Amino acid sequence: MKTREKLIEKTIDLHRQIVSERLSRRDLLKMGLLGAGSGLLLPISGLSLRAVWASDSCPQPGKDLSSPPTRPWLEEMPRLPEKKTVPDNDPAAISRGDGGGPPGPDPVGTLRGGDSKVLLRHNFPELFRPYPAGATPLAFSHQAWSKYPPQQWYEMRVRQFNHVWHRDLPAGNGGQPAWGFDGQFPGPMLRTHYGVAHFLRVHNDLPARNLGFGINQISTHLHNAHTPAESDGHPLFTNYPGHYYDYHYPNVCAGATHDGGYGDASEALGSMFYHDHQLDFTAQNVYAGLAGMHCIYDALDAGDPDESAGLRLPCGENFEFDVGLVFHDRQFDPQGQDFFPLTCLDGAIGDKMTVNGKIQPFFPVKRRKYRFRLVNLGPSRLYRWFLRDETARRYLPFTVIANDGNLLPAPLQAASLAQDVGERFDIVVDFAGYQPGQELVLYNRAEQVSGRGPTGSLLSPGFAVLKFIVDSATVADHSEVPAKLRPLPAGSPPAAAWRRWEFGRSGGEWVVNGEPYSRNLIQATMAEGAAEQWALINKGGSWTHPIHAHLEEVRLLSFNRAPPPPLLAGRKDMISLGPNAEAEIYLRFRDFKGQYVMHCHNVVHEDHAMMINFKVV
């Protein structure tokens, strides 16, 4: 092995040792391993990759650091397994024989196998009032339990397992250690319905030793759900190993408290995903595998197997034609071992792009319409999707029906899609006009050489990520893509407050309004039901910041001081701020009280302090 290669391996091994000690960025600053001005690991040989690449602390994937080669199209893309309720949908079956307390309106979390009294378990008791010695800690209740009691009951276990990213990697079909909900990546698909509240108990069965990255403390966030604070997966509400945490999802639309019933149907959601949100370790824990998909249906977006109800969008029996696609890029070291780049504080990207946990899989499709739900899991890559007919060697348009899980007012035809971290798009592709054996390939053409964001150049043809192969089966297709989908909410009360949020960098930290995240500080407090207008501003540099606020969706009023383009004119929960970009948004804070966060969804930026707390009172 050459001297340079030995240094690379030494550096990678040392990074693994640092991360295996579960040191956060704050710990590294205190220990003097990070430069206070730059936020980068000090340029010490064997510690920082800047000792190898003097121009940058982070190598370019595929150029400076390459994963072992893998052959494309060897494995079929797995469908996301469907999550079932507990046996007989009986709450008494939850934690049966496991010593856990029964589900109820008071629990948020409890000790497994211990006292049946329910305690909130979290990392930072300083958020709450101090208790005298011997006093009972603060107990939390599920806000919506009595009005919207659970009707469906679920239980998941987060544990370590072996995952096969590609059989050509040195680990082969034996795979390598990963973490996952129910021991799989991505985690199982949950499909729920408005008006049918559900309960989820998440057990933390993770081992004490991590994967060379990650921490065995978790907090599960259902991204984009309209959820009470105690079930939102706040980064401070920790589920410790050997414990569990109980989540109650009322499955109501925003405005339920004010409009009655289950809220304003024009606020209904669709494609969501769940992921770990542990403070300082979100990027590493998601990279370890802690994420999955969740779809919710209503009378309009019915999820009807006969494709005869509601809008009649593609579905089929067992959701055969309603398919989740979870995109996630990653880096392996030259020996094929998973590697999380500790020095890449701008963001982490890899040279292998995966879909549903596989590198360059193929997916057989029948000659009819499919609905694909695209989720960008990150950590930091922004995709630019193009669909290419490999026989005709031309790019094809597709139909976009939803953005961030929200059905658009009307479908749009698009030649390509730019998808930032955390964003979702639902598209419909009709394979009816293709002959058996024809191949269509989904390409990412966005050039991106670091976690900062795309360069703006398009690659030709780009990275081939997923191949669709048209099979010979002839099947009925009763689905439609109607000219109108879901109307936007009618009427908007005037904003009670106007706030300005600037996203930038200071003192080697990612900051909001000049300050890094503090778990002890509430940066905004608003009354339940209030409407506000926010300005989101990227303070410069070449970084992209995808911004996400919990609890409520937003309406984009303007983007870079101009009306938003049609694709962004609907309801959104992700606002992608490119370099020097500005956005004006309108949002309300309805139905539930408590503490929530807003953060950059480049999860490396989030973990390095680009986040704020807000509180609805």
Secondary structure by P-SEA (a helix, b strand, c coil): ccaaaaaaaaaaaaaaaaaaacccaaaaaaacccccccccccccccccccccccccccccccccccccccccccccccccbbbbcccccccccccccccccccccccccccccccccccccccccccccccccccccccccccccccccccbbbbbbbbbbbbccccccccccccccccccccccccbbbbbbccccbbbbbbcccccccccccccbbbbbcccccccccccccccccccccbbbbbbbcccccccccccccccccccccbbbbbbbccccaaaaaaacccbbbbbbccccccccccccccccccccccccbbbbbbbbbcccccccccccccccccccccccccccccbbbbbbccbbbbbbbbbcccbbbbbbbbbcccccccbbbbbcccccccccbbbbbcbbbbcccbbbbbbbbcccccccbbbbbbbcccccccccccccccccccccbbbbbccbbbbbcccccccccccccccccccbbbbbbbbcccccccccccccccccccccccccccbbbbbbccccccccccccccccccccccccccccccccccccbbbbccbbbbbbbbbbccccccccccccaaaaaaaccbbbbbcc
